[in-house]
Amino acid sequence: MSLLRSCLAALLLAALASVLCAAEPAAPAPVPTELRSEKLQMTSTDDETTAVATGNVILTGTNLRITCDQLTLVATRIGDKDATLGAVEKFKYILATGDVRIVQGDRESTSQRAEVFPREDKVVLSEDPVIIDHSNGFAGAGEKITLFRGKREVFIDKPRFTGPPVGDLGATAKPRSAPPATTPAPGVVFPKPAAK
């Protein structure tokens, strides 16, 4: 039974990693998906399988690291309904709770709850969610953050953003040096300044 659970857990985790990882321009080399936790409980019905990992959960895979207190995976089943474990067709729902931290490349998010809806390509972060992009110094937070995979769309309820400093834009600010001259595209003519 332990071998069967290990095989199903590996299948569940591989599918989870593919759901959460957005395609990058230069994809990193694939690495095996690994789940570590203090406990794992799996339950199957005729229609679905639920796996719950608890206690110091660490999920790693290609361009992905998730840490949390509990990770729940729900998948629909196909195949022999009389078998103890059926083949997993599709993930239905993934839930990470308790000190959730998701790291993908230069991006990281923290929250107390992260829900993944694979069929909708949607991730919802709630309970103090924060997203940080270390490559450009921007961070966003709010009551709830909803991300749509593959669309680069983010919706934030009651957003708060921070970013790198912007130069003084006030009326008494010292002017910056003139920007470089702009060369128009072929066929575009800029109007000449009026004579004074």
C-alpha positions in Angstrom: 0.0 0.0 0.0 2.9 2.4 0.8 4.3 1.9 -2.8 0.9 2.6 -4.3 0.5 5.8 -2.2 4.0 6.9 -3.2 3.2 6.4 -6.9 -0.1 8.3 -6.7 1.6 11.1 -4.7 4.3 11.4 -7.3 1.6 11.6 -10.0 -0.4 14.2 -8.1 2.7 16.3 -7.4 3.9 16.3 -11.0 0.5 17.5 -12.2 0.5 20.2 -9.4 3.9 21.5 -10.6 2.7 21.8 -14.2 -0.4 23.7 -13.0 1.4 26.3 -10.9 4.4 26.9 -13.2 3.9 29.5 -15.9 6.0 29.0 -19.0 9.2 31.1 -18.9 10.9 32.3 -22.1 14.0 30.3 -21.3 12.6 27.3 -19.4 14.9 25.8 -16.7 15.9 22.2 -17.0 13.3 19.9 -15.5 13.9 18.5 -12.1 11.9 15.8 -10.3 8.9 16.9 -8.2 9.3 16.2 -4.5 7.0 16.4 -1.6 8.1 16.3 2.0 5.8 16.6 5.0 5.4 15.0 8.4 2.2 13.2 7.4 0.3 12.3 4.2 -3.3 11.0 4.1 -5.0 9.9 0.9 -8.7 9.1 0.5 -10.3 7.8 -2.7 -14.0 7.6 -3.8 -15.4 6.3 -7.1 -15.0 9.9 -8.5 -12.0 11.5 -6.9 -8.9 11.2 -4.9 -7.9 13.6 -2.1 -4.4 13.8 -0.7 -3.6 15.9 2.4 0.0 16.6 3.4 0.5 18.2 6.8 3.3 19.5 8.9 6.3 21.4 7.5 5.2 20.8 3.9 7.8 21.4 1.2 7.0 20.9 -2.4 9.8 21.4 -5.0 9.8 21.0 -8.7 10.9 22.7 -11.9 11.1 26.5 -11.1 8.9 26.0 -8.1 9.1 25.8 -4.3 6.1 25.8 -2.1 6.2 25.7 1.7 3.1 25.6 4.0 1.6 23.9 7.0 -0.9 21.9 4.9 -1.4 21.0 1.3 -4.6 19.5 0.0 -4.9 18.1 -3.6 -8.2 16.9 -5.1 -8.3 15.1 -8.4 -11.0 13.4 -10.4 -10.5 9.7 -11.1 -10.8 7.5 -14.2 -10.2 3.9 -14.9 -11.3 0.8 -12.8 -13.7 2.1 -10.2 -13.2 -1.1 -8.2 -9.4 -0.5 -7.8 -8.1 0.8 -4.5 -6.4 3.7 -6.4 -7.7 4.9 -9.8 -5.8 6.8 -12.4 -5.8 10.5 -12.0 -7.3 12.4 -14.9 -7.3 16.0 -13.8 -6.8 18.2 -10.8 -9.9 19.7 -9.5 -8.6 21.8 -6.6 -5.4 22.5 -4.8 -5.2 24.3 -1.4 -2.1 25.4 0.6 -2.7 26.8 4.0 -0.7 28.2 6.9 2.4 30.3 6.3 2.3 29.7 2.5 5.3 30.7 0.5 5.6 30.1 -3.2 8.9 30.9 -5.0 9.2 30.8 -8.8 12.5 32.3 -10.1 12.7 36.0 -9.0 9.0 36.0 -8.0 7.7 35.0 -4.6 4.4 35.2 -2.8 3.4 34.8 0.8 -0.1 34.4 2.3 -2.0 32.2 4.7 -4.1 30.6 2.0 -3.4 29.8 -1.7 -6.1 28.2 -3.8 -5.4 26.8 -7.2 -8.3 26.2 -9.7 -6.5 24.3 -12.5 -9.5 24.1 -14.8 -9.8 27.9 -14.7 -6.0 28.5 -14.8 -6.6 30.6 -11.7 -4.7 31.1 -8.4 -6.3 33.0 -5.5 -4.1 34.2 -2.6 -5.9 35.4 0.5 -5.3 36.1 4.2 -2.5 38.7 4.0 -1.2 38.0 0.5 1.9 39.7 -0.8 3.6 39.2 -4.2 7.3 40.3 -4.6 9.2 40.6 -7.9 12.9 40.7 -6.8 14.1 41.4 -10.3 12.6 44.9 -10.3 11.9 45.7 -6.6 8.1 45.9 -6.9 5.7 44.3 -4.3 2.0 44.2 -4.3 -0.4 43.3 -1.4 -4.1 43.4 -0.7 -7.0 41.6 0.8 -7.2 39.1 -2.0 -5.0 38.6 -5.1 -6.3 36.6 -8.1 -3.8 35.6 -10.8 -4.7 34.0 -14.2 -2.1 31.7 -15.6 -1.0 32.4 -19.1 -2.9 35.7 -19.4 -0.6 37.8 -17.2 -3.7 39.2 -15.5 -3.8 40.0 -11.8 -6.8 41.4 -9.8 -6.2 42.8 -6.3 -8.8 43.7 -3.8 -7.7 46.9 -1.8 -4.3 47.0 -3.4 -1.1 48.4 -1.9 2.1 48.7 -4.0 5.7 49.5 -3.2 8.5 49.9 -5.6 11.9 51.4 -6.2 12.2 55.2 -5.5 11.1 57.6 -8.2 13.1 60.8 -8.6 11.7 64.1 -7.2 8.9 65.2 -9.5 8.0 68.3 -7.4 7.9 71.9 -8.8 11.2 72.7 -6.9 13.0 69.6 -8.1 16.2 70.2 -10.1 15.8 69.4 -13.8 17.4 66.2 -15.0 19.7 66.4 -18.1 17.8 66.5 -21.4 16.7 63.1 -22.7 18.5 61.8 -25.8 17.1 63.1 -29.1 14.3 60.8 -30.5 14.7 59.6 -34.0 11.4 59.2 -35.7 10.4 56.0 -37.4 10.5 56.1 -41.2 7.6 58.2 -42.5 6.9 59.9 -39.2 7.6 63.7 -39.1 7.8 65.5 -35.8 6.5 69.2 -35.9 9.3 71.8 -35.5 9.1 74.0 -32.5 7.5 77.4 -33.1 9.9 80.4 -33.3 9.9 82.7 -30.3 
